[in-house]
């Protein structure tokens, strides 16, 4: 009896963790014992914790779970908010999740995940469009893509990943390619997205599942719109902005923040303005160039000051100890 109660508590805690992120607070929980019908929680546990637990959340979602001796067993369902339509079904064997199915509001399958009990972290994912056609089937080990096949709206083969290497291809409801991803050693290393016309919209590079290297963005005409440099998932280096193909701005970034000199250009070549930044805040000289002359203003930590005040404050900042800076 004690062990069954412990199993039940563990199962309910795990179940709550599975749904809490989206389903909010519990407003009602009822127990349906096998062969007896609805009973109190105490009676349900006394009878062996066999049967169904029905939980209603404050967002209108209802979760129904089946238990055997306090462990999840068989089919568990989760509805759409304020609806009897099933949004998700999970299947358990002795408390272990073996399969998960998500549904569109039309009740057609959206995604089906089968978990490999002999290889923890390994799962096969089948993805479907709203009309029921398959869009992809993949085998993953953790975050690594082991195998994959990808299809268009007419179930025609588009691309594949074999032994952790290949291409993932995805199309919109009209069958036009929206983006492709190059996979190497099981990880996405480059993603290219496309406009409906087929021209490249963006080209991003990845390393260790984070944006890394040069990222390029284009206009439908093919002209550049923006070029960024990234490292460890943050902007690092120079970001260049374009307008109608002409360079308009160069901005220096360090760890995702503007740091260093920002240059704004006239006619894509001559410097029209220079702005100094420090850790995302305007700081230092800002100069506008006009008629062959430069007109400079000074800023300290985002506030406009005169040059003498800036010099004094910047020296004081430099002399601060690391502890004082914090």
ZADO-1210 file (C-alpha; in nm, 4 decimals, padded with zeros to 6 digits):
<atoms>
<atom x="00.0000" y="00.0000" z="00.0000" code="UNK" pos="1"/>
<atom x="00.2782" y="00.2414" z="00.0959" code="UNK" pos="2"/>
<atom x="00.4696" y="00.1619" z="-00.2203" code="UNK" pos="3"/>
<atom x="00.1600" y="00.2167" z="-00.4353" code="UNK" pos="4"/>
<atom x="00.1061" y="00.5545" z="-00.2711" code="UNK" pos="5"/>
<atom x="00.4679" y="00.6488" z="-00.3377" code="UNK" pos="6"/>
<atom x="00.4289" y="00.5414" z="-00.7002" code="UNK" pos="7"/>
<atom x="00.1131" y="00.7472" z="-00.7343" code="UNK" pos="8"/>
<atom x="00.2711" y="01.0587" z="-00.5841" code="UNK" pos="9"/>
<atom x="00.5699" y="01.0201" z="-00.8167" code="UNK" pos="10"/>
<atom x="00.3432" y="00.9712" z="-01.1182" code="UNK" pos="11"/>
<atom x="00.1279" y="01.2728" z="-01.0335" code="UNK" pos="12"/>
<atom x="00.4351" y="01.4900" z="-00.9815" code="UNK" pos="13"/>
<atom x="00.5794" y="01.3778" z="-01.3159" code="UNK" pos="14"/>
<atom x="00.2439" y="01.4322" z="-01.4838" code="UNK" pos="15"/>
<atom x="00.2147" y="01.7810" z="-01.3355" code="UNK" pos="16"/>
<atom x="00.5635" y="01.8617" z="-01.4595" code="UNK" pos="17"/>
<atom x="00.4700" y="01.7476" z="-01.8099" code="UNK" pos="18"/>
<atom x="00.1693" y="01.9788" z="-01.8313" code="UNK" pos="19"/>
<atom x="00.2339" y="02.2645" z="-01.5869" code="UNK" pos="20"/>
<atom x="00.4194" y="02.4815" z="-01.8377" code="UNK" pos="21"/>
<atom x="00.1101" y="02.5193" z="-02.0547" code="UNK" pos="22"/>
<atom x="-00.1910" y="02.4215" z="-01.8460" code="UNK" pos="23"/>
<atom x="-00.1716" y="02.6531" z="-01.5455" code="UNK" pos="24"/>
<atom x="-00.3284" y="02.5763" z="-01.2082" code="UNK" pos="25"/>
<atom x="-00.5332" y="02.2713" z="-01.1150" code="UNK" pos="26"/>
<atom x="-00.8940" y="02.3607" z="-01.0317" code="UNK" pos="27"/>
<atom x="-01.0368" y="02.0088" z="-01.0125" code="UNK" pos="28"/>
<atom x="-00.9093" y="01.6520" z="-00.9824" code="UNK" pos="29"/>
<atom x="-01.1323" y="01.3464" z="-00.9669" code="UNK" pos="30"/>
<atom x="-01.0618" y="00.9748" z="-00.9291" code="UNK" pos="31"/>
<atom x="-01.2391" y="00.6913" z="-01.1076" code="UNK" pos="32"/>
<atom x="-01.1579" y="00.3503" z="-00.9599" code="UNK" pos="33"/>
<atom x="-01.1676" y="00.0461" z="-01.1806" code="UNK" pos="34"/>
<atom x="-01.5079" y="-00.1337" z="-01.1549" code="UNK" pos="35"/>
<atom x="-01.6334" y="00.1160" z="-00.8922" code="UNK" pos="36"/>
<atom x="-01.6634" y="00.4505" z="-01.0683" code="UNK" pos="37"/>
<atom x="-01.5924" y="00.7871" z="-00.9100" code="UNK" pos="38"/>
<atom x="-01.4463" y="00.7667" z="-00.5573" code="UNK" pos="39"/>
<atom x="-01.2534" y="00.9847" z="-00.3137" code="UNK" pos="40"/>
<atom x="-00.8762" y="01.0094" z="-00.3404" code="UNK" pos="41"/>
<atom x="-00.8342" y="00.8066" z="-00.0212" code="UNK" pos="42"/>
<atom x="-01.0672" y="00.5309" z="-00.1440" code="UNK" pos="43"/>
<atom x="-00.8965" y="00.5258" z="-00.4834" code="UNK" pos="44"/>
<atom x="-00.5575" y="00.4729" z="-00.3195" code="UNK" pos="45"/>
<atom x="-00.7055" y="00.2131" z="-00.0840" code="UNK" pos="46"/>
<atom x="-00.8374" y="00.0192" z="-00.3832" code="UNK" pos="47"/>
<atom x="-00.4858" y="-00.0004" z="-00.5311" code="UNK" pos="48"/>
<atom x="-00.4664" y="00.3200" z="-00.7340" code="UNK" pos="49"/>
<atom x="-00.6132" y="00.1466" z="-01.0374" code="UNK" pos="50"/>
<atom x="-00.8177" y="00.3491" z="-01.2822" code="UNK" pos="51"/>
<atom x="-00.8400" y="00.7022" z="-01.4111" code="UNK" pos="52"/>
<atom x="-00.7438" y="01.0453" z="-01.2746" code="UNK" pos="53"/>
<atom x="-00.9148" y="01.3411" z="-01.4420" code="UNK" pos="54"/>
<atom x="-00.7604" y="01.6856" z="-01.3901" code="UNK" pos="55"/>
<atom x="-00.9123" y="02.0156" z="-01.5053" code="UNK" pos="56"/>
<atom x="-00.6885" y="02.3214" z="-01.5312" code="UNK" pos="57"/>
<atom x="-00.7870" y="02.6864" z="-01.5043" code="UNK" pos="58"/>
<atom x="-00.7368" y="02.7410" z="-01.8780" code="UNK" pos="59"/>
<atom x="-01.0054" y="02.4874" z="-01.9635" code="UNK" pos="60"/>
<atom x="-00.7735" y="02.1988" z="-02.0518" code="UNK" pos="61"/>
<atom x="-00.8704" y="01.8528" z="-01.9248" code="UNK" pos="62"/>
<atom x="-00.6128" y="01.5791" z="-01.8728" code="UNK" pos="63"/>
<atom x="-00.7217" y="01.2171" z="-01.8283" code="UNK" pos="64"/>
<atom x="-00.4655" y="00.9641" z="-01.7059" code="UNK" pos="65"/>
<atom x="-00.4823" y="00.5907" z="-01.6518" code="UNK" pos="66"/>
<atom x="-00.2959" y="00.4205" z="-01.3684" code="UNK" pos="67"/>
<atom x="-00.2063" y="00.0675" z="-01.2653" code="UNK" pos="68"/>
<atom x="-00.0796" y="00.0287" z="-00.9096" code="UNK" pos="69"/>
<atom x="00.0016" y="00.3966" z="-00.8954" code="UNK" pos="70"/>
<atom x="00.1983" y="00.4089" z="-01.2195" code="UNK" pos="71"/>
<atom x="00.0885" y="00.5589" z="-01.5489" code="UNK" pos="72"/>
<atom x="-00.0265" y="00.2817" z="-01.7765" code="UNK" pos="73"/>
<atom x="-00.1914" y="00.2943" z="-02.1173" code="UNK" pos="74"/>
<atom x="-00.3523" y="00.6027" z="-02.2709" code="UNK" pos="75"/>
<atom x="-00.3374" y="00.9576" z="-02.1358" code="UNK" pos="76"/>
<atom x="-00.5221" y="01.2411" z="-02.3107" code="UNK" pos="77"/>
<atom x="-00.5076" y="01.6203" z="-02.3063" code="UNK" pos="78"/>
<atom x="-00.7830" y="01.8317" z="-02.4623" code="UNK" pos="79"/>
<atom x="-00.7806" y="02.1663" z="-02.6330" code="UNK" pos="80"/>
<atom x="-00.8880" y="02.4522" z="-02.3979" code="UNK" pos="81"/>
<atom x="-01.2636" y="02.4495" z="-02.3254" code="UNK" pos="82"/>
<atom x="-01.3153" y="02.1630" z="-02.5678" code="UNK" pos="83"/>
<atom x="-01.3651" y="01.7878" z="-02.5775" code="UNK" pos="84"/>
<atom x="-01.1315" y="01.7613" z="-02.8760" code="UNK" pos="85"/>
<atom x="-00.8093" y="01.5765" z="-02.8018" code="UNK" pos="86"/>
<atom x="-00.4939" y="01.7843" z="-02.8517" code="UNK" pos="87"/>
<atom x="-00.2483" y="01.5200" z="-02.7373" code="UNK" pos="88"/>
<atom x="-00.2371" y="01.1525" z="-02.6478" code="UNK" pos="89"/>
<atom x="00.0436" y="00.9808" z="-02.4571" code="UNK" pos="90"/>
<atom x="00.0954" y="00.6085" z="-02.4082" code="UNK" pos="91"/>
<atom x="00.2746" y="00.4646" z="-02.1066" code="UNK" pos="92"/>
<atom x="00.4083" y="00.1257" z="-02.0076" code="UNK" pos="93"/>
<atom x="00.4660" y="00.0868" z="-01.6324" code="UNK" pos="94"/>
<atom x="00.5160" y="00.4628" z="-01.5965" code="UNK" pos="95"/>
<atom x="00.7482" y="00.4950" z="-01.8961" code="UNK" pos="96"/>
<atom x="00.6424" y="00.7149" z="-02.1883" code="UNK" pos="97"/>
<atom x="00.6595" y="00.5104" z="-02.5091" code="UNK" pos="98"/>
<atom x="00.4589" y="00.7167" z="-02.7561" code="UNK" pos="99"/>
<atom x="00.3187" y="01.0688" z="-02.7944" code="UNK" pos="100"/>
<atom x="00.0729" y="01.1937" z="-03.0552" code="UNK" pos="101"/>
<atom x="-00.0293" y="01.5567" z="-03.1174" code="UNK" pos="102"/>
<atom x="-00.3431" y="01.6449" z="-03.3143" code="UNK" pos="103"/>
<atom x="-00.4682" y="01.9375" z="-03.5187" code="UNK" pos="104"/>
<atom x="-00.8058" y="02.0790" z="-03.4132" code="UNK" pos="105"/>
<atom x="-00.9477" y="01.8802" z="-03.7066" code="UNK" pos="106"/>
<atom x="-00.8444" y="01.5648" z="-03.5135" code="UNK" pos="107"/>
<atom x="-00.5909" y="01.4662" z="-03.7796" code="UNK" pos="108"/>
<atom x="-00.2448" y="01.3716" z="-03.6518" code="UNK" pos="109"/>
<atom x="00.0041" y="01.6573" z="-03.6401" code="UNK" pos="110"/>
<atom x="00.3056" y="01.4760" z="-03.4975" code="UNK" pos="111"/>
<atom x="00.3788" y="01.1284" z="-03.3686" code="UNK" pos="112"/>
<atom x="00.6796" y="01.0483" z="-03.1493" code="UNK" pos="113"/>
<atom x="00.7841" y="00.6910" z="-03.0711" code="UNK" pos="114"/>
<atom x="01.0445" y="00.6507" z="-02.7936" code="UNK" pos="115"/>
<atom x="01.3019" y="00.3730" z="-02.8067" code="UNK" pos="116"/>
<atom x="01.2993" y="00.1956" z="-02.4664" code="UNK" pos="117"/>
<atom x="01.6346" y="00.0266" z="-02.5337" code="UNK" pos="118"/>
<atom x="01.8086" y="00.3555" z="-02.6162" code="UNK" pos="119"/>
<atom x="01.7180" y="00.6459" z="-02.3826" code="UNK" pos="120"/>
<atom x="01.6938" y="00.9748" z="-02.5702" code="UNK" pos="121"/>
<atom x="01.6335" y="00.8043" z="-02.9042" code="UNK" pos="122"/>
<atom x="01.3007" y="00.8739" z="-03.0715" code="UNK" pos="123"/>
<atom x="01.1396" y="00.8618" z="-03.4133" code="UNK" pos="124"/>
<atom x="00.9280" y="01.1639" z="-03.5078" code="UNK" pos="125"/>
<atom x="00.6708" y="01.1638" z="-03.7872" code="UNK" pos="126"/>
<atom x="00.5322" y="01.5056" z="-03.8832" code="UNK" pos="127"/>
<atom x="00.2150" y="01.5661" z="-04.0881" code="UNK" pos="128"/>
<atom x="00.0474" y="01.8594" z="-04.2589" code="UNK" pos="129"/>
<atom x="-00.3106" y="01.9621" z="-04.1860" code="UNK" pos="130"/>
<atom x="-00.4351" y="01.7699" z="-04.4898" code="UNK" pos="131"/>
<atom x="-00.2852" y="01.4491" z="-04.3509" code="UNK" pos="132"/>
<atom x="00.0173" y="01.4185" z="-04.5819" code="UNK" pos="133"/>
<atom x="00.3518" y="01.3434" z="-04.4207" code="UNK" pos="134"/>
<atom x="00.6099" y="01.6221" z="-04.4207" code="UNK" pos="135"/>
<atom x="00.9004" y="01.4473" z="-04.2467" code="UNK" pos="136"/>
<atom x="01.0130" y="01.1400" z="-04.0563" code="UNK" pos="137"/>
<atom x="01.3240" y="01.1658" z="-03.8415" code="UNK" pos="138"/>
<atom x="01.5228" y="00.9636" z="-03.5892" code="UNK" pos="139"/>
<atom x="01.6937" y="01.1683" z="-03.3185" code="UNK" pos="140"/>
<atom x="01.9370" y="01.0814" z="-03.0412" code="UNK" pos="141"/>
<atom x="01.9146" y="01.3650" z="-02.7929" code="UNK" pos="142"/>
<atom x="01.9489" y="01.6762" z="-03.0097" code="UNK" pos="143"/>
<atom x="02.1437" y="01.4922" z="-03.2796" code="UNK" pos="144"/>
<atom x="01.9664" y="01.4150" z="-03.6089" code="UNK" pos="145"/>
<atom x="02.0545" y="01.0559" z="-03.7019" code="UNK" pos="146"/>
<atom x="01.8282" y="00.9866" z="-04.0005" code="UNK" pos="147"/>
<atom x="01.5586" y="01.1832" z="-04.1803" code="UNK" pos="148"/>
<atom x="01.3396" y="01.1961" z="-04.4891" code="UNK" pos="149"/>
<atom x="01.1503" y="01.5054" z="-04.6054" code="UNK" pos="150"/>
<atom x="00.8547" y="01.5339" z="-04.8442" code="UNK" pos="151"/>
<atom x="00.6591" y="01.7951" z="-05.0387" code="UNK" pos="152"/>
<atom x="00.2842" y="01.8536" z="-05.0227" code="UNK" pos="153"/>
<atom x="00.2216" y="01.5616" z="-05.2596" code="UNK" pos="154"/>
<atom x="00.4355" y="01.3223" z="-05.0523" code="UNK" pos="155"/>
<atom x="00.7155" y="01.3453" z="-05.3088" code="UNK" pos="156"/>
<atom x="01.0640" y="01.2864" z="-05.1640" code="UNK" pos="157"/>
<atom x="01.2709" y="01.6067" z="-05.1339" code="UNK" pos="158"/>
<atom x="01.5837" y="01.5336" z="-04.9319" code="UNK" pos="159"/>
<atom x="01.7307" y="01.3175" z="-04.6589" code="UNK" pos="160"/>
<atom x="01.9742" y="01.2897" z="-04.3718" code="UNK" pos="161"/>
<atom x="02.1706" y="00.9650" z="-04.3696" code="UNK" pos="162"/>
<atom x="02.4103" y="00.8731" z="-04.0913" code="UNK" pos="163"/>
<atom x="02.3908" y="01.2243" z="-03.9444" code="UNK" pos="164"/>
<atom x="02.4708" y="01.4024" z="-04.2726" code="UNK" pos="165"/>
<atom x="02.2461" y="01.5557" z="-04.5379" code="UNK" pos="166"/>
<atom x="01.9756" y="01.8139" z="-04.6033" code="UNK" pos="167"/>
<atom x="01.6435" y="01.8914" z="-04.4344" code="UNK" pos="168"/>
<atom x="01.3927" y="02.0563" z="-04.6703" code="UNK" pos="169"/>
<atom x="01.0623" y="02.2157" z="-04.5690" code="UNK" pos="170"/>
<atom x="00.7882" y="02.3587" z="-04.7907" code="UNK" pos="171"/>
<atom x="00.4781" y="02.5758" z="-04.7344" code="UNK" pos="172"/>
<atom x="00.1172" y="02.4760" z="-04.8054" code="UNK" pos="173"/>
<atom x="00.1682" y="02.5712" z="-05.1706" code="UNK" pos="174"/>
<atom x="00.4642" y="02.3377" z="-05.2067" code="UNK" pos="175"/>
<atom x="00.7254" y="02.6139" z="-05.2271" code="UNK" pos="176"/>
<atom x="01.0479" y="02.5624" z="-05.0331" code="UNK" pos="177"/>
<atom x="01.0549" y="02.7831" z="-04.7229" code="UNK" pos="178"/>
<atom x="01.3933" y="02.6771" z="-04.5872" code="UNK" pos="179"/>
<atom x="01.6629" y="02.4124" z="-04.6084" code="UNK" pos="180"/>
<atom x="01.9099" y="02.3052" z="-04.3419" code="UNK" pos="181"/>
<atom x="02.2460" y="02.1411" z="-04.3941" code="UNK" pos="182"/>
<atom x="02.3221" y="01.8748" z="-04.1323" code="UNK" pos="183"/>
<atom x="02.6735" y="01.7536" z="-04.0474" code="UNK" pos="184"/>
<atom x="02.7609" y="01.5150" z="-03.7623" code="UNK" pos="185"/>
<atom x="02.3951" y="01.5271" z="-03.6581" code="UNK" pos="186"/>
<atom x="02.3846" y="01.9049" z="-03.6053" code="UNK" pos="187"/>
<atom x="02.2396" y="02.1855" z="-03.8155" code="UNK" pos="188"/>
<atom x="02.5338" y="02.3884" z="-03.9479" code="UNK" pos="189"/>
<atom x="02.3542" y="02.6151" z="-04.1971" code="UNK" pos="190"/>
<atom x="01.9954" y="02.7264" z="-04.2603" code="UNK" pos="191"/>
<atom x="01.8851" y="02.8946" z="-04.5822" code="UNK" pos="192"/>
<atom x="01.5367" y="03.0465" z="-04.6042" code="UNK" pos="193"/>
<atom x="01.3612" y="03.1504" z="-04.9243" code="UNK" pos="194"/>
<atom x="01.1039" y="03.3998" z="-05.0498" code="UNK" pos="195"/>
<atom x="00.7986" y="03.2561" z="-05.2331" code="UNK" pos="196"/>
<atom x="00.9735" y="03.3566" z="-05.5572" code="UNK" pos="197"/>
<atom x="01.2553" y="03.1152" z="-05.4753" code="UNK" pos="198"/>
<atom x="01.5213" y="03.3781" z="-05.4117" code="UNK" pos="199"/>
<atom x="01.7255" y="03.3496" z="-05.0918" code="UNK" pos="200"/>
<atom x="01.5849" y="03.5400" z="-04.7933" code="UNK" pos="201"/>
<atom x="01.8539" y="03.4585" z="-04.5374" code="UNK" pos="202"/>
<atom x="02.1533" y="03.2338" z="-04.4817" code="UNK" pos="203"/>
<atom x="02.2507" y="03.1566" z="-04.1196" code="UNK" pos="204"/>
<atom x="02.5393" y="02.9513" z="-03.9821" code="UNK" pos="205"/>
<atom x="02.5291" y="02.7404" z="-03.6630" code="UNK" pos="206"/>
<atom x="02.7691" y="02.5699" z="-03.4254" code="UNK" pos="207"/>
<atom x="02.6660" y="02.3651" z="-03.1210" code="UNK" pos="208"/>
<atom x="02.3011" y="02.4587" z="-03.1896" code="UNK" pos="209"/>
<atom x="02.3790" y="02.8314" z="-03.1669" code="UNK" pos="210"/>
<atom x="02.4140" y="03.0941" z="-03.4372" code="UNK" pos="211"/>
<atom x="02.7824" y="03.1213" z="-03.5262" code="UNK" pos="212"/>
<atom x="02.9780" y="03.2986" z="-03.7989" code="UNK" pos="213"/>
<atom x="02.8398" y="03.5153" z="-04.0785" code="UNK" pos="214"/>
<atom x="02.4627" y="03.5569" z="-04.1179" code="UNK" pos="215"/>
<atom x="02.3293" y="03.7159" z="-04.4355" code="UNK" pos="216"/>
<atom x="01.9849" y="03.8635" z="-04.5113" code="UNK" pos="217"/>
<atom x="01.8637" y="03.9594" z="-04.8577" code="UNK" pos="218"/>
<atom x="01.5863" y="04.1547" z="-05.0287" code="UNK" pos="219"/>
<atom x="01.3554" y="03.9711" z="-05.2732" code="UNK" pos="220"/>
<atom x="01.5647" y="04.1189" z="-05.5548" code="UNK" pos="221"/>
<atom x="01.8724" y="03.9417" z="-05.4202" code="UNK" pos="222"/>
<atom x="02.0363" y="04.2627" z="-05.2982" code="UNK" pos="223"/>
<atom x="02.1887" y="04.2452" z="-04.9457" code="UNK" pos="224"/>
<atom x="01.9796" y="04.3790" z="-04.6564" code="UNK" pos="225"/>
<atom x="02.1988" y="04.2930" z="-04.3560" code="UNK" pos="226"/>
<atom x="02.5196" y="04.1049" z="-04.2750" code="UNK" pos="227"/>
<atom x="02.5888" y="04.0035" z="-03.9140" code="UNK" pos="228"/>
<atom x="02.8764" y="03.8331" z="-03.7316" code="UNK" pos="229"/>
<atom x="02.7925" y="03.5943" z="-03.4452" code="UNK" pos="230"/>
<atom x="02.9849" y="03.3920" z="-03.1878" code="UNK" pos="231"/>
<atom x="02.8451" y="03.1614" z="-02.9179" code="UNK" pos="232"/>
<atom x="02.4874" y="03.2658" z="-02.9963" code="UNK" pos="233"/>
<atom x="02.5502" y="03.6420" z="-02.9656" code="UNK" pos="234"/>
<atom x="02.6330" y="03.9174" z="-03.2109" code="UNK" pos="235"/>
<atom x="03.0095" y="03.9696" z="-03.2118" code="UNK" pos="236"/>
<atom x="03.1985" y="04.1727" z="-03.4685" code="UNK" pos="237"/>
<atom x="03.0654" y="04.4038" z="-03.7371" code="UNK" pos="238"/>
<atom x="02.7023" y="04.4207" z="-03.8475" code="UNK" pos="239"/>
<atom x="02.6426" y="04.5943" z="-04.1804" code="UNK" pos="240"/>
<atom x="02.3050" y="04.7319" z="-04.2932" code="UNK" pos="241"/>
<atom x="02.2092" y="04.8080" z="-04.6533" code="UNK" pos="242"/>
<atom x="01.9353" y="05.0028" z="-04.8277" code="UNK" pos="243"/>
<atom x="01.8600" y="04.9275" z="-05.1930" code="UNK" pos="244"/>
<atom x="02.1950" y="04.7511" z="-05.2088" code="UNK" pos="245"/>
<atom x="02.3950" y="05.0471" z="-05.0710" code="UNK" pos="246"/>
<atom x="02.5764" y="05.0201" z="-04.7381" code="UNK" pos="247"/>
<atom x="02.4154" y="05.2519" z="-04.4838" code="UNK" pos="248"/>
<atom x="02.5472" y="05.1461" z="-04.1410" code="UNK" pos="249"/>
<atom x="02.8346" y="04.9518" z="-03.9830" code="UNK" pos="250"/>
<atom x="02.7967" y="04.8678" z="-03.6133" code="UNK" pos="251"/>
<atom x="03.0480" y="04.6972" z="-03.3862" code="UNK" pos="252"/>
<atom x="02.9063" y="04.4390" z="-03.1411" code="UNK" pos="253"/>
<atom x="03.0598" y="04.2564" z="-02.8440" code="UNK" pos="254"/>
<atom x="02.8575" y="03.9833" z="-02.6686" code="UNK" pos="255"/>
<atom x="02.5307" y="04.1024" z="-02.8208" code="UNK" pos="256"/>
<atom x="02.5729" y="04.4698" z="-02.7310" code="UNK" pos="257"/>
<atom x="02.6835" y="04.7670" z="-02.9387" code="UNK" pos="258"/>
<atom x="03.0444" y="04.8247" z="-02.8392" code="UNK" pos="259"/>
<atom x="03.2865" y="05.0443" z="-03.0295" code="UNK" pos="260"/>
<atom x="03.2241" y="05.2595" z="-03.3323" code="UNK" pos="261"/>
<atom x="02.9064" y="05.2812" z="-03.5393" code="UNK" pos="262"/>
<atom x="02.9490" y="05.4356" z="-03.8827" code="UNK" pos="263"/>
<atom x="02.6658" y="05.5717" z="-04.0964" code="UNK" pos="264"/>
<atom x="02.7288" y="05.6256" z="-04.4649" code="UNK" pos="265"/>
<atom x="02.6170" y="05.8649" z="-04.7349" code="UNK" pos="266"/>
<atom x="02.5655" y="05.7139" z="-05.0819" code="UNK" pos="267"/>
<atom x="02.7095" y="05.3845" z="-04.9608" code="UNK" pos="268"/>
<atom x="03.0675" y="05.5067" z="-04.9285" code="UNK" pos="269"/>
<atom x="03.1472" y="05.8374" z="-04.7526" code="UNK" pos="270"/>
<atom x="03.1069" y="05.8473" z="-04.3732" code="UNK" pos="271"/>
<atom x="02.8210" y="06.0775" z="-04.2683" code="UNK" pos="272"/>
<atom x="02.8223" y="06.0070" z="-03.8937" code="UNK" pos="273"/>
<atom x="03.0248" y="05.8191" z="-03.6304" code="UNK" pos="274"/>
<atom x="02.8768" y="05.7138" z="-03.2929" code="UNK" pos="275"/>
<atom x="03.0715" y="05.5635" z="-03.0034" code="UNK" pos="276"/>
<atom x="02.9116" y="05.2856" z="-02.7941" code="UNK" pos="277"/>
<atom x="03.0085" y="05.1144" z="-02.4708" code="UNK" pos="278"/>
<atom x="02.8256" y="04.7966" z="-02.3652" code="UNK" pos="279"/>
<atom x="02.5060" y="04.8933" z="-02.5477" code="UNK" pos="280"/>
<atom x="02.5004" y="05.2563" z="-02.4294" code="UNK" pos="281"/>
<atom x="02.6009" y="05.5651" z="-02.6244" code="UNK" pos="282"/>
<atom x="02.9352" y="05.6648" z="-02.4765" code="UNK" pos="283"/>
<atom x="03.2156" y="05.8801" z="-02.6165" code="UNK" pos="284"/>
<atom x="03.2394" y="06.1028" z="-02.9228" code="UNK" pos="285"/>
<atom x="02.9568" y="06.1277" z="-03.1767" code="UNK" pos="286"/>
<atom x="03.0505" y="06.3151" z="-03.4910" code="UNK" pos="287"/>
<atom x="02.8371" y="06.4324" z="-03.7849" code="UNK" pos="288"/>
<atom x="03.0213" y="06.5209" z="-04.1068" code="UNK" pos="289"/>
<atom x="02.8805" y="06.7920" z="-04.3338" code="UNK" pos="290"/>
<atom x="03.0369" y="07.0258" z="-04.5888" code="UNK" pos="291"/>
<atom x="03.3816" y="06.8878" z="-04.5166" code="UNK" pos="292"/>
<atom x="03.3591" y="06.9560" z="-04.1430" code="UNK" pos="293"/>
<atom x="03.3006" y="06.7385" z="-03.8395" code="UNK" pos="294"/>
<atom x="03.0637" y="06.8426" z="-03.5595" code="UNK" pos="295"/>
<atom x="03.1251" y="06.6409" z="-03.2412" code="UNK" pos="296"/>
<atom x="02.9061" y="06.5828" z="-02.9343" code="UNK" pos="297"/>
<atom x="03.0067" y="06.3845" z="-02.6255" code="UNK" pos="298"/>
<atom x="02.8141" y="06.1245" z="-02.4262" code="UNK" pos="299"/>
<atom x="02.8868" y="05.9446" z="-02.1016" code="UNK" pos="300"/>
<atom x="02.6798" y="05.6352" z="-02.0236" code="UNK" pos="301"/>
<atom x="02.3949" y="05.7609" z="-02.2433" code="UNK" pos="302"/>
<atom x="02.3887" y="06.1202" z="-02.1175" code="UNK" pos="303"/>
<atom x="02.5075" y="06.4147" z="-02.3248" code="UNK" pos="304"/>
<atom x="02.8014" y="06.5998" z="-02.1628" code="UNK" pos="305"/>
<atom x="03.0797" y="06.8362" z="-02.2719" code="UNK" pos="306"/>
<atom x="03.4246" y="06.7003" z="-02.3624" code="UNK" pos="307"/>
<atom x="03.5887" y="06.8129" z="-02.0374" code="UNK" pos="308"/>
<atom x="03.3245" y="06.6377" z="-01.8279" code="UNK" pos="309"/>
<atom x="03.3554" y="06.3238" z="-02.0391" code="UNK" pos="310"/>
<atom x="03.7350" y="06.3161" z="-01.9956" code="UNK" pos="311"/>
<atom x="03.7028" y="06.3454" z="-01.6163" code="UNK" pos="312"/>
<atom x="03.4270" y="06.0845" z="-01.5882" code="UNK" pos="313"/>
<atom x="03.5992" y="05.8367" z="-01.8191" code="UNK" pos="314"/>
<atom x="03.9231" y="05.8593" z="-01.6185" code="UNK" pos="315"/>
<atom x="03.7267" y="05.8016" z="-01.2973" code="UNK" pos="316"/>
<atom x="03.5543" y="05.5008" z="-01.4540" code="UNK" pos="317"/>
<atom x="03.8870" y="05.3549" z="-01.5627" code="UNK" pos="318"/>
<atom x="04.0258" y="05.3829" z="-01.2079" code="UNK" pos="319"/>
<atom x="03.7292" y="05.2042" z="-01.0465" code="UNK" pos="320"/>
<atom x="03.7979" y="04.8591" z="-00.9091" code="UNK" pos="321"/>
<atom x="03.6122" y="04.5617" z="-01.0628" code="UNK" pos="322"/>
<atom x="03.4035" y="04.5377" z="-00.7425" code="UNK" pos="323"/>
<atom x="03.3040" y="04.9040" z="-00.7646" code="UNK" pos="324"/>
<atom x="03.2098" y="04.8630" z="-01.1301" code="UNK" pos="325"/>
<atom x="02.9577" y="04.5929" z="-01.0305" code="UNK" pos="326"/>
</atoms>
